[in-house]
Amino acid sequence: MQTAAQAQRKPLYTSLYVQVVAGIILGVVVGYLAPSVGVDMKPFGDVFIKMIKMVIGLVIFCTVVAGISSMSDMKKMGRLGGKALLYFEVLSTLALVIGVIVGNVVRPGAGMNADVTKLDAGAVAKYAGQAKEHGTVDFLMNIVPNTVFDALTKGEILPIVFIAVLFGYVLSKMGESGKPLRDLVDSASHWIFGVINVLMRFAPIGAFGAMAYTIGKFGLGSLGQLVGLIGTFYLTGAIFVFGVLGLVSRWGGFSLLKLLRYLKEELLITLGASSSDAALPSLMEKLEHLGCSKSVVGLVVPTGYIFNADGTCIYMTLAALFVAQATNIDLSLTQQMAIFGVSLLTSKGASGITGAGFIALVGTLSVVPAIPLAGMALILGIDRFMSEGRAIVNIIGNAVAAIVMAKLEGELDTGRMQEVLSGRLVEDYSIGGDGSVPRRPSIAAPATASL
């Protein structure tokens, strides 16, 4: 079994982390030097995300069913779900508050004096239509899929969680008679994670394609005055991560910086692909390896992707204030509170839709007629740059949430967590030359730990 010292002796180029970094850098270079070529690289990023999404449904279904079916106390599951939803709402509210405060203090749109009559309202029209089609009622109705297979084939997270919780609950009630089926689901989950580990080897190519397209399509020079909004957004995201999540992590008994180092591959994949979906299966596997129980990870992480979109909340309040400031509209406290309240719903109601953050923002601004929707055209071109920040904040927030919920439920192996975060318990994600599934971890000698 591989030790930490052996892992450190492996050539750097074999590390997925290094390969993804190289892919991102190469993508930036190609997109900048040869924009047309960079745009043509888009299929590489799209195919990688499609490969991951094609198995996400199975990952969530098997993980949730296996976790819940192993629970002997269903009241505990209900308590976990209630605590998780409460936690999500508190953190989402804090994210919105921070976004409002920073937006009013920094005022990134002030002085732009954008002429609404010259903005391309047509570019925003299709998003406005989608926002109307995916309101809160539709969101709630779509939790229940038409068929079991419909949820799995579409890959929509919340319907999959719904049927998985239902199946897991019934399986837990079957007692010994359900043991063969539980063993089958558990074995299937190991098999699917093996497939995920193989697919993750294509992450550098996917990151290269997505980044080359982004830079080639929009260009570094296209940011112009909007760079202030992007900088403000990333600064606000950093304040939330290292401020709010840092305090939560300290309360949870672990170092946020060590957690970020542990999840560096997932964060880079999210950055390169501009989507947290691409890192979902790997994130769940790593959290289990960290010491969180399968049941907590299986329930908290997928639902967190829907209800715990902290990065999206920050984006929505900042972007709304930016559009108002750029078009010289002075929002009253009542109008800002209206945006704040609606954002709590729309940040969740648009989850799972392409361009979800932008669509949710269009839907939110519709409650304040004083803000012209045409003003959204100001940030349409840079939404891709901001979506990467949204996704990174979201995935960090959900990782912290899973660990905290596991601790609250007594489902966290704190000793194992400290071993993993200190580098003494190493997971080998490498794939053998024969395509074999990665080997399981072992504890290395304490002397090999380093920061």
Rosetta blueprint (number, residue, H / E / L):
1 M L
2 Q L
3 T L
4 A H
5 A H
6 Q H
7 A H
8 Q H
9 R H
10 K L
11 P L
12 L H
13 Y H
14 T H
15 S L
16 L H
17 Y H
18 V H
19 Q H
20 V H
21 V H
22 A H
23 G H
24 I H
25 I H
26 L H
27 G H
28 V H
29 V H
30 V H
31 G H
32 Y H
33 L H
34 A L
35 P H
36 S H
37 V H
38 G H
39 V H
40 D H
41 M L
42 K H
43 P H
44 F H
45 G H
46 D H
47 V H
48 F H
49 I H
50 K H
51 M H
52 I H
53 K H
54 M H
55 V H
56 I H
57 G H
58 L H
59 V H
60 I H
61 F H
62 C H
63 T H
64 V H
65 V H
66 A H
67 G H
68 I H
69 S H
70 S L
71 M L
72 S L
73 D L
74 M H
75 K H
76 K H
77 M H
78 G H
79 R H
80 L H
81 G H
82 G H
83 K H
84 A H
85 L H
86 L H
87 Y H
88 F H
89 E H
90 V H
91 L H
92 S H
93 T H
94 L H
95 A H
96 L H
97 V H
98 I H
99 G H
100 V H
101 I H
102 V H
103 G H
104 N H
105 V H
106 V H
107 R L
108 P L
109 G L
110 A L
111 G L
112 M L
113 N L
114 A L
115 D L
116 V H
117 T H
118 K H
119 L L
120 D L
121 A L
122 G H
123 A H
124 V H
125 A H
126 K H
127 Y H
128 A H
129 G H
130 Q H
131 A H
132 K H
133 E H
134 H L
135 G L
136 T H
137 V H
138 D H
139 F H
140 L H
141 M H
142 N L
143 I L
144 V L
145 P L
146 N L
147 T L
148 V H
149 F H
150 D H
151 A H
152 L H
153 T H
154 K H
155 G L
156 E L
157 I H
158 L H
159 P H
160 I H
161 V H
162 F H
163 I H
164 A H
165 V H
166 L H
167 F H
168 G H
169 Y H
170 V H
171 L H
172 S H
173 K H
174 M L
175 G H
176 E H
177 S H
178 G H
179 K H
180 P H
181 L H
182 R H
183 D H
184 L H
185 V H
186 D H
187 S H
188 A H
189 S H
190 H H
191 W H
192 I H
193 F H
194 G H
195 V H
196 I H
197 N H
198 V H
199 L H
200 M H
201 R H
202 F H
203 A H
204 P H
205 I H
206 G H
207 A H
208 F H
209 G H
210 A H
211 M H
212 A H
213 Y H
214 T H
215 I H
216 G H
217 K H
218 F H
219 G L
220 L H
221 G H
222 S H
223 L H
224 G H
225 Q H
226 L H
227 V H
228 G H
229 L H
230 I H
231 G H
232 T H
233 F H
234 Y H
235 L H
236 T H
237 G H
238 A H
239 I H
240 F H
241 V H
242 F H
243 G H
244 V H
245 L H
246 G H
247 L H
248 V H
249 S H
250 R H
251 W H
252 G H
253 G L
254 F L
255 S L
256 L H
257 L H
258 K H
259 L H
260 L H
261 R H
262 Y H
263 L L
264 K H
265 E H
266 E H
267 L H
268 L H
269 I H
270 T H
271 L H
272 G H
273 A H
274 S L
275 S L
276 S L
277 D H
278 A H
279 A H
280 L H
281 P H
282 S H
283 L H
284 M H
285 E H
286 K H
287 L H
288 E H
289 H H
290 L H
291 G L
292 C E
293 S L
294 K H
295 S H
296 V H
297 V H
298 G H
299 L H
300 V H
301 V H
302 P H
303 T H
304 G H
305 Y H
306 I H
307 F H
308 N L
309 A L
310 D H
311 G H
312 T H
313 C H
314 I H
315 Y H
316 M H
317 T H
318 L H
319 A H
320 A H
321 L H
322 F H
323 V H
324 A H
325 Q H
326 A H
327 T L
328 N L
329 I L
330 D L
331 L L
332 S L
333 L H
334 T H
335 Q H
336 Q H
337 M H
338 A H
339 I H
340 F H
341 G H
342 V H
343 S H
344 L H
345 L H
346 T H
347 S H
348 K H
349 G H
350 A L
351 S L
352 G L
353 I L
354 T L
355 G L
356 A H
357 G H
358 F H
359 I H
360 A H
361 L H
362 V H
363 G H
364 T H
365 L H
366 S L
367 V L
368 V L
369 P L
370 A L
371 I L
372 P L
373 L H
374 A H
375 G H
376 M H
377 A H
378 L H
379 I H
380 L H
381 G L
382 I L
383 D H
384 R H
385 F H
386 M H
387 S H
388 E H
389 G H
390 R H
391 A H
392 I H
393 V H
394 N H
395 I H
396 I H
397 G H
398 N H
399 A H
400 V H
401 A H
402 A H
403 I H
404 V H
405 M H
406 A H
407 K H
408 L H
409 E L
410 G L
411 E L
412 L E
413 D L
414 T H
415 G H
416 R H
417 M H
418 Q H
419 E H
420 V H
421 L H
422 S L
423 G L
424 R L
425 L E
426 V E
427 E L
428 D L
429 Y L
430 S L
431 I L
432 G L
433 G L
434 D L
435 G L
436 S L
437 V L
438 P L
439 R L
440 R L
441 P L
442 S E
443 I E
444 A L
445 A L
446 P H
447 A H
448 T H
449 A L
450 S L
451 L L
